[in-house]
Amino acid sequence: MVVGYSPSHGIKEEGDGGFESRWYQRCYRYIAAMEAMKEVSVAESMLQGIRKRLTTKK
């Protein structure tokens, strides 16, 4: 439920802590996504190394 609007803070919703709270939530989600992407990148690199070793040993 929208209860007010402030040009400098955006729309504030009842009970959500307003703009600042949502901004922090977006930051945390972004950081979590970046960490997940790093983990995927590391896993891909590991798989690439394993594939190279398997193909060169034949």
Backbone as JSON Lines, residues from 0, in Angstrom:
{"i":0,"aa":"M","n":[0.84,-1.18,0.0],"ca":[0.0,0.0,0.0],"c":[0.89,1.24,0.0]}
{"i":1,"aa":"V","n":[0.68,2.12,-0.97],"ca":[1.48,3.34,-1.08],"c":[0.92,4.37,-0.11]}
{"i":2,"aa":"V","n":[1.8,4.94,0.7],"ca":[1.34,5.93,1.68],"c":[1.91,7.31,1.44]}
{"i":3,"aa":"G","n":[2.9,7.46,0.57],"ca":[3.45,8.78,0.34],"c":[4.48,8.77,-0.76]}
{"i":4,"aa":"Y","n":[4.85,9.96,-1.22],"ca":[5.85,10.08,-2.27],"c":[6.77,11.25,-1.96]}
{"i":5,"aa":"S","n":[8.05,11.03,-2.1],"ca":[9.03,12.08,-1.91],"c":[9.96,12.04,-3.13]}
{"i":6,"aa":"P","n":[10.11,13.15,-3.86],"ca":[10.96,13.14,-5.05],"c":[12.39,12.67,-4.77]}
{"i":7,"aa":"S","n":[12.9,12.97,-3.59],"ca":[14.27,12.57,-3.29],"c":[14.38,11.14,-2.8]}
{"i":8,"aa":"H","n":[13.29,10.56,-2.34],"ca":[13.35,9.2,-1.79],"c":[12.45,8.2,-2.51]}
{"i":9,"aa":"G","n":[11.72,8.62,-3.51],"ca":[10.85,7.7,-4.23],"c":[9.59,7.39,-3.46]}
{"i":10,"aa":"I","n":[8.89,6.37,-3.91],"ca":[7.63,5.99,-3.26],"c":[7.95,5.2,-2.0]}
{"i":11,"aa":"K","n":[7.3,5.55,-0.92],"ca":[7.48,4.81,0.33],"c":[6.24,3.95,0.54]}
{"i":12,"aa":"E","n":[6.47,2.73,0.89],"ca":[5.35,1.83,1.16],"c":[5.3,1.54,2.64]}
{"i":13,"aa":"E","n":[4.11,1.36,3.1],"ca":[3.89,1.12,4.53],"c":[4.62,-0.15,4.97]}
{"i":14,"aa":"G","n":[5.43,-0.02,6.0],"ca":[6.07,-1.18,6.6],"c":[7.32,-1.68,5.91]}
{"i":15,"aa":"D","n":[7.75,-1.06,4.8],"ca":[8.94,-1.58,4.13],"c":[10.2,-0.8,4.45]}
{"i":16,"aa":"G","n":[10.11,0.23,5.26],"ca":[11.28,1.01,5.6],"c":[11.62,2.06,4.58]}
{"i":17,"aa":"G","n":[10.85,2.16,3.53],"ca":[11.05,3.21,2.54],"c":[12.18,2.95,1.57]}
{"i":18,"aa":"F","n":[12.58,4.01,0.89],"ca":[13.57,3.92,-0.18],"c":[14.88,3.32,0.29]}
{"i":19,"aa":"E","n":[15.39,3.77,1.41],"ca":[16.71,3.34,1.87],"c":[16.75,1.84,2.08]}
{"i":20,"aa":"S","n":[15.7,1.29,2.69],"ca":[15.65,-0.14,2.94],"c":[15.65,-0.91,1.62]}
{"i":21,"aa":"R","n":[14.86,-0.45,0.65],"ca":[14.81,-1.14,-0.64],"c":[16.13,-1.01,-1.37]}
{"i":22,"aa":"W","n":[16.81,0.14,-1.22],"ca":[18.11,0.34,-1.85],"c":[19.11,-0.67,-1.31]}
{"i":23,"aa":"Y","n":[19.13,-0.85,0.02],"ca":[20.04,-1.84,0.62],"c":[19.69,-3.24,0.16]}
{"i":24,"aa":"Q","n":[18.39,-3.55,0.06],"ca":[17.99,-4.87,-0.4],"c":[18.49,-5.13,-1.81]}
{"i":25,"aa":"R","n":[18.4,-4.11,-2.68],"ca":[18.91,-4.26,-4.05],"c":[20.42,-4.47,-4.04]}
{"i":26,"aa":"C","n":[21.11,-3.74,-3.18],"ca":[22.57,-3.9,-3.08],"c":[22.93,-5.31,-2.65]}
{"i":27,"aa":"Y","n":[22.23,-5.82,-1.63],"ca":[22.52,-7.17,-1.15],"c":[22.24,-8.2,-2.23]}
{"i":28,"aa":"R","n":[21.14,-8.03,-2.97],"ca":[20.82,-8.96,-4.06],"c":[21.88,-8.91,-5.15]}
{"i":29,"aa":"Y","n":[22.34,-7.69,-5.46],"ca":[23.38,-7.52,-6.49],"c":[24.67,-8.21,-6.05]}
{"i":30,"aa":"I","n":[25.06,-7.99,-4.8],"ca":[26.28,-8.62,-4.27],"c":[26.16,-10.14,-4.3]}
{"i":31,"aa":"A","n":[25.0,-10.66,-3.91],"ca":[24.78,-12.11,-3.92],"c":[24.87,-12.64,-5.35]}
{"i":32,"aa":"A","n":[24.31,-11.9,-6.31],"ca":[24.37,-12.33,-7.71],"c":[25.81,-12.34,-8.21]}
{"i":33,"aa":"M","n":[26.58,-11.33,-7.85],"ca":[27.99,-11.27,-8.27],"c":[28.78,-12.43,-7.67]}
{"i":34,"aa":"E","n":[28.52,-12.74,-6.41],"ca":[29.2,-13.88,-5.77],"c":[28.84,-15.18,-6.47]}
{"i":35,"aa":"A","n":[27.57,-15.35,-6.82],"ca":[27.14,-16.56,-7.52],"c":[27.81,-16.66,-8.89]}
{"i":36,"aa":"M","n":[27.92,-15.52,-9.59],"ca":[28.57,-15.52,-10.89],"c":[30.05,-15.89,-10.77]}
{"i":37,"aa":"K","n":[30.7,-15.42,-9.69],"ca":[32.1,-15.78,-9.47],"c":[32.23,-17.28,-9.26]}
{"i":38,"aa":"E","n":[31.31,-17.85,-8.47],"ca":[31.35,-19.29,-8.2],"c":[31.16,-20.08,-9.49]}
{"i":39,"aa":"V","n":[30.24,-19.62,-10.34],"ca":[30.01,-20.29,-11.62],"c":[31.27,-20.2,-12.48]}
{"i":40,"aa":"S","n":[31.89,-19.04,-12.49],"ca":[33.11,-18.84,-13.28],"c":[34.23,-19.77,-12.8]}
{"i":41,"aa":"V","n":[34.38,-19.9,-11.5],"ca":[35.4,-20.8,-10.94],"c":[35.09,-22.24,-11.33]}
{"i":42,"aa":"A","n":[33.82,-22.63,-11.23],"ca":[33.43,-23.99,-11.58],"c":[33.69,-24.27,-13.06]}
{"i":43,"aa":"E","n":[33.39,-23.28,-13.92],"ca":[33.64,-23.45,-15.35],"c":[35.13,-23.62,-15.62]}
{"i":44,"aa":"S","n":[35.95,-22.83,-14.93],"ca":[37.4,-22.93,-15.1],"c":[37.9,-24.3,-14.67]}
{"i":45,"aa":"M","n":[37.36,-24.8,-13.56],"ca":[37.77,-26.12,-13.08],"c":[37.38,-27.2,-14.09]}
{"i":46,"aa":"L","n":[36.16,-27.11,-14.62],"ca":[35.72,-28.09,-15.62],"c":[36.59,-28.03,-16.87]}
{"i":47,"aa":"Q","n":[36.94,-26.82,-17.27],"ca":[37.8,-26.66,-18.44],"c":[39.15,-27.34,-18.22]}
{"i":48,"aa":"G","n":[39.71,-27.15,-17.03],"ca":[40.98,-27.79,-16.7],"c":[40.88,-29.3,-16.7]}
{"i":49,"aa":"I","n":[39.8,-29.82,-16.14],"ca":[39.58,-31.28,-16.11],"c":[39.45,-31.81,-17.52]}
{"i":50,"aa":"R","n":[38.68,-31.12,-18.37],"ca":[38.51,-31.57,-19.75],"c":[39.84,-31.6,-20.49]}
{"i":51,"aa":"K","n":[40.66,-30.57,-20.28],"ca":[41.98,-30.52,-20.95],"c":[42.83,-31.7,-20.52]}
{"i":52,"aa":"R","n":[42.83,-31.99,-19.21],"ca":[43.63,-33.11,-18.71],"c":[43.14,-34.43,-19.27]}
{"i":53,"aa":"L","n":[41.82,-34.59,-19.34],"ca":[41.27,-35.84,-19.85],"c":[41.59,-36.03,-21.33]}
{"i":54,"aa":"T","n":[41.53,-34.96,-22.1],"ca":[41.79,-35.1,-23.54],"c":[43.27,-35.26,-23.84]}
{"i":55,"aa":"T","n":[44.15,-34.7,-23.02],"ca":[45.59,-34.82,-23.29],"c":[46.15,-36.16,-22.83]}
{"i":56,"aa":"K","n":[45.49,-36.86,-21.9],"ca":[45.99,-38.15,-21.4],"c":[45.66,-39.3,-22.33]}
{"i":57,"aa":"K","n":[44.78,-39.1,-23.3],"ca":[44.4,-40.2,-24.19],"c":[45.48,-40.56,-25.16]}
